[in-house]
Amino acid sequence: MSVSMSVDDERRQLDAVRATLELEFRDRVPAEVVAEHVAQIVARYEDAPVRTFLPVLVGRQARAVLASVA
């Protein structure tokens, strides 16, 4: 059984990750910087054949980067 995420679902989940991080870091990091880091991390996985857990990976990596920037 194969479960894959549609492009729209992936985009919605990544938007939710970005929004959550913007809220979490709102007092320390501008929203534009959060969005930039999220976009850079997503770009690293552009050619990944399996994208099911991409939002989780992006969220964890972006949170670590933002925590070091904040």
KEDO-849121 format. One line per 2 residues: number of its first residue (from 1); for each residue x, y, z of N, C-alpha, C, O, CB. Coordinates in steps of 0.05 Angstrom, whole numbers. Glycine has a CB too. Example, Ala and Ser with C-alpha at 12.3 -4.5 7.8 and 13.67 -1.06 7.14 Angstrom:
# KEDO-849121
1) 264:-114:156:246:-90:156:264:-66:156:285:-66:169:226:-89:181; 257:-45:142:273:-21:143:258:1:157:268:23:161:282:-12:114
This chain:
# KEDO-849121
1) 17:-23:0:0:0:0:18:25:0:36:27:17:-19:0:24; 13:43:-18:28:67:-21:11:91:-13:-11:95:-24:39:70:-50
3) 22:107:4:8:131:13:26:155:5:48:157:14:2:131:43; 16:171:-13:31:195:-21:14:220:-17:-10:219:-16:41:192:-50
5) 28:241:-14:15:267:-9:14:282:-35:33:283:-50:31:283:13; -9:295:-39:-11:312:-63:6:337:-60:13:344:-38:-41:319:-69
7) 11:350:-82:27:375:-81:12:396:-65:25:411:-50:32:385:-110; -14:397:-67:-30:416:-51:-29:410:-22:-26:428:-5:-59:416:-60
9) -30:384:-15:-28:377:14:-1:384:25:2:394:47:-33:346:17; 20:378:9:47:385:18:50:415:22:60:424:43:68:375:-2
11) 40:431:3:42:460:6:27:470:30:37:487:45:30:473:-20; 3:459:35:-13:467:59:2:460:84:3:476:103:-40:453:59
13) 14:437:85:28:429:109:53:445:114:60:453:136:36:399:108; 67:452:92:91:469:94:83:497:102:98:510:117:107:469:68
15) 61:507:92:51:533:100:44:533:130:50:553:144:26:541:84; 33:511:140:26:509:168:52:508:185:53:520:207:9:484:173
17) 72:494:176:98:494:190:109:522:192:118:531:213:118:475:176; 110:536:169:120:563:169:105:581:188:117:596:203:119:575:140
19) 78:580:187:61:596:205:66:590:234:67:608:251:32:592:198; 70:564:240:75:556:268:102:568:277:104:577:300:75:526:271
21) 122:566:260:148:576:267:148:607:270:161:618:287:169:568:247; 133:620:252:130:649:254:118:657:281:127:676:294:113:660:231
23) 98:642:290:87:647:317:106:641:339:109:657:358:61:631:320; 119:619:337:138:610:358:161:630:362:170:635:384:149:583:351
25) 171:641:340:194:659:341:187:688:337:205:705:332:214:650:320; 162:695:338:152:722:331:166:745:347:169:767:336:123:724:336
27) 175:740:371:188:761:387:218:762:382:231:781:391:182:756:416; 228:743:367:257:742:364:267:742:335:289:751:330:268:717:377
29) 250:733:317:259:731:289:236:742:271:214:733:273:266:701:281; 243:760:253:222:770:234:210:748:217:224:729:210:233:792:216
31) 184:750:211:170:730:195:184:726:168:184:703:158:141:739:190; 195:746:156:209:743:131:233:725:133:239:709:115:217:771:120
33) 247:727:155:270:710:160:262:681:164:275:663:153:287:720:184; 240:677:178:230:650:182:222:638:155:230:615:149:205:651:201
35) 208:653:139:199:644:113:223:637:95:223:617:80:181:664:99; 244:653:97:268:649:80:282:623:88:290:607:71:287:673:83
37) 284:618:114:297:594:123:281:569:116:292:549:107:302:594:154; 255:571:119:238:548:111:241:543:81:244:519:73:208:554:118
39) 240:563:65:243:560:36:270:547:29:271:530:11:240:587:22; 291:556:42:318:545:36:319:515:43:331:499:29:339:560:52
41) 307:508:65:307:480:74:290:463:55:298:441:47:297:477:103; 267:473:47:250:459:28:265:454:2:263:433:-10:223:474:23
43) 280:474:-7:295:472:-32:316:450:-31:322:438:-52:309:499:-38; 326:444:-8:346:422:-6:334:395:-13:348:377:-22:357:421:23
45) 307:393:-10:294:367:-15:278:368:-41:260:351:-45:275:362:8; 284:386:-58:270:389:-84:268:363:-100:247:357:-112:282:411:-100
47) 289:348:-100:290:324:-116:285:298:-100:289:276:-110:316:322:-130; 277:301:-75:272:278:-58:249:261:-69:227:272:-74:266:286:-29
49) 253:235:-74:232:219:-85:210:213:-65:186:210:-73:243:192:-94; 216:213:-39:196:208:-18:193:234:-3:212:244:9:204:185:1
51) 168:245:-3:164:271:8:143:271:31:135:292:41:154:290:-13; 135:247:39:114:244:59:121:259:85:104:272:97:109:215:64
53) 146:257:94:153:268:119:168:295:116:179:305:135:171:249:134; 167:307:92:180:332:87:172:354:107:189:368:118:174:341:59
55) 146:358:112:139:379:132:151:375:159:159:394:172:108:380:134; 153:350:168:165:344:194:195:351:194:205:364:212:161:315:202
57) 209:342:173:237:348:170:243:378:169:261:388:182:249:333:145; 227:391:152:231:420:149:226:434:176:242:452:183:212:431:127
59) 205:427:189:199:439:215:222:436:235:229:455:248:173:428:227; 232:412:237:254:407:257:279:422:249:292:434:266:259:377:258
61) 286:421:224:311:435:215:308:465:218:327:478:227:318:427:187; 286:476:210:282:504:211:281:514:241:292:535:247:255:513:197
63) 268:498:258:267:505:286:296:507:298:303:525:313:250:485:303; 313:487:290:341:487:300:356:512:290:370:525:305:355:461:291
65) 353:518:265:366:541:253:357:567:266:372:584:274:362:543:223; 330:569:269:319:594:280:327:597:310:331:619:319:289:594:277
67) 328:575:324:337:577:352:366:587:355:372:601:374:334:549:366; 382:580:336:410:589:336:412:619:327:430:633:335:427:571:319
69) 393:627:311:393:655:301:381:674:322:390:696:324:377:657:275; 361:664:336:346:681:355:363:690:378:353:704:396:322:666:366
